[in-house]
Amino acid sequence: MDNDYNLPHLLEITRGEIFLKKKYNNLTIRDTLIPGFIFLILYVIWALLVIYKNPFIHSFDQTTIHLLSNNNPTNVAIATKLTVIGNTSTLTIATIILFIGLLIAKRFAYAFFSAGLMICANGYNWITKHAVERHRPLVHHLVFADGYSFPSGHSVGSATFFGILIVLTILLVKNKSWRTILIIIWSIFPLFIGYTRIFCHVHYPSDVIGGWLEGTTFVLLGFSVLYHLYLKKNK
């Protein structure tokens, strides 16, 4: 009979284990392993389409470039300025500041999660670029860019960094309104940075999509590691 009284509690534990979710700061935090693998598969498929020069990629690139490109002086000025936000040096400095800030706040798990994720994402991107060896568009570049083209380093870096900020916002900001506003802001940055890489003629649109998929994959899989190693064990 004693077991019958404990049945609701046991069922609650079972549901929590099945769906891998946990209450954290009044939010239901879920494991992102499955979404991470879904994005990984999408990234691999996209990369293979680029590597084997699938006609769909060529058509996608040409259509998107035609829609986005123009010579409007205002657009050129804005794009060439905004694209600097995604520079490796800019994101490296931002990551160091974030890392130090989290250490000062004694959020050690979040600090090493942020720094480790940026190192892994950018390191893997460097390897991928040299493995694929896709050359940049053979047109006049509006900003300086060297090295190979796929995936876009700016897109990978910005998707990863601002993805980290979204994760930290969800975990640390308790006010729902501020949390929503910040998540929207962080989500916009990678989109604008990716747009500037196409507009400035230094990347094909497929490079940018590949970068977004790669960065998002790292954030989702990285959060899954954080979830299992830290969040699941701590309130």
GIKA-V124469 format. One record per residue. N is the residue number from 1. RES is the residue in three letters. OMEGA is omega in whole degrees, -180 to 180 (* if undefined). Layout:
n->[N/N]
res->[RES/RES]
omega->[OMEGA/OMEGA]
//
This chain:
n->[1/2/3/4/5/6/7/8/9/10/11/12/13/14/15/16/17/18/19/20/21/22/23/24/25/26/27/28/29/30/31/32/33/34/35/36/37/38/39/40/41/42/43/44/45/46/47/48/49/50/51/52/53/54/55/56/57/58/59/60/61/62/63/64/65/66/67/68/69/70/71/72/73/74/75/76/77/78/79/80/81/82/83/84/85/86/87/88/89/90/91/92/93/94/95/96/97/98/99/100/101/102/103/104/105/106/107/108/109/110/111/112/113/114/115/116/117/118/119/120/121/122/123/124/125/126/127/128/129/130/131/132/133/134/135/136/137/138/139/140/141/142/143/144/145/146/147/148/149/150/151/152/153/154/155/156/157/158/159/160/161/162/163/164/165/166/167/168/169/170/171/172/173/174/175/176/177/178/179/180/181/182/183/184/185/186/187/188/189/190/191/192/193/194/195/196/197/198/199/200/201/202/203/204/205/206/207/208/209/210/211/212/213/214/215/216/217/218/219/220/221/222/223/224/225/226/227/228/229/230/231/232/233/234/235]
res->[MET/ASP/ASN/ASP/TYR/ASN/LEU/PRO/HIS/LEU/LEU/GLU/ILE/THR/ARG/GLY/GLU/ILE/PHE/LEU/LYS/LYS/LYS/TYR/ASN/ASN/LEU/THR/ILE/ARG/ASP/THR/LEU/ILE/PRO/GLY/PHE/ILE/PHE/LEU/ILE/LEU/TYR/VAL/ILE/TRP/ALA/LEU/LEU/VAL/ILE/TYR/LYS/ASN/PRO/PHE/ILE/HIS/SER/PHE/ASP/GLN/THR/THR/ILE/HIS/LEU/LEU/SER/ASN/ASN/ASN/PRO/THR/ASN/VAL/ALA/ILE/ALA/THR/LYS/LEU/THR/VAL/ILE/GLY/ASN/THR/SER/THR/LEU/THR/ILE/ALA/THR/ILE/ILE/LEU/PHE/ILE/GLY/LEU/LEU/ILE/ALA/LYS/ARG/PHE/ALA/TYR/ALA/PHE/PHE/SER/ALA/GLY/LEU/MET/ILE/CYS/ALA/ASN/GLY/TYR/ASN/TRP/ILE/THR/LYS/HIS/ALA/VAL/GLU/ARG/HIS/ARG/PRO/LEU/VAL/HIS/HIS/LEU/VAL/PHE/ALA/ASP/GLY/TYR/SER/PHE/PRO/SER/GLY/HIS/SER/VAL/GLY/SER/ALA/THR/PHE/PHE/GLY/ILE/LEU/ILE/VAL/LEU/THR/ILE/LEU/LEU/VAL/LYS/ASN/LYS/SER/TRP/ARG/THR/ILE/LEU/ILE/ILE/ILE/TRP/SER/ILE/PHE/PRO/LEU/PHE/ILE/GLY/TYR/THR/ARG/ILE/PHE/CYS/HIS/VAL/HIS/TYR/PRO/SER/ASP/VAL/ILE/GLY/GLY/TRP/LEU/GLU/GLY/THR/THR/PHE/VAL/LEU/LEU/GLY/PHE/SER/VAL/LEU/TYR/HIS/LEU/TYR/LEU/LYS/LYS/ASN/LYS]
omega->[-179/-180/180/-180/-178/-175/179/-180/179/178/179/178/-179/179/-180/180/-178/-175/177/180/-176/175/180/-176/179/177/175/-178/-178/175/-177/-178/-178/175/179/179/177/178/177/179/178/179/-179/179/-180/-180/179/177/179/-177/-177/173/179/-180/179/-180/179/180/179/-179/-177/180/-179/179/179/-179/-171/-172/172/-178/179/-176/179/178/178/-179/-179/-177/-179/177/-177/-175/-180/-180/-178/178/179/-179/-180/-179/177/178/180/179/179/179/179/-180/180/179/180/176/179/179/180/174/-170/180/-180/180/-178/173/-177/-178/-179/-179/179/179/-179/-177/-178/177/178/180/178/179/-179/179/-178/176/-178/179/176/-179/-180/178/-178/176/180/179/180/175/180/176/178/180/-178/-166/-174/-10/178/180/177/-179/177/-177/-178/178/180/-176/-178/171/176/179/177/178/-179/178/179/-175/-170/-177/-175/-179/-174/-178/179/-180/-180/-180/-178/179/178/180/-179/-179/-177/-175/180/179/179/-180/177/177/-178/180/176/-177/-179/173/-179/179/169/176/179/174/-178/178/178/178/178/180/-180/-179/179/178/-180/180/-178/179/178/178/178/177/178/-179/-176/-177/-174/-173/-177/-176/-176/175/*]
//
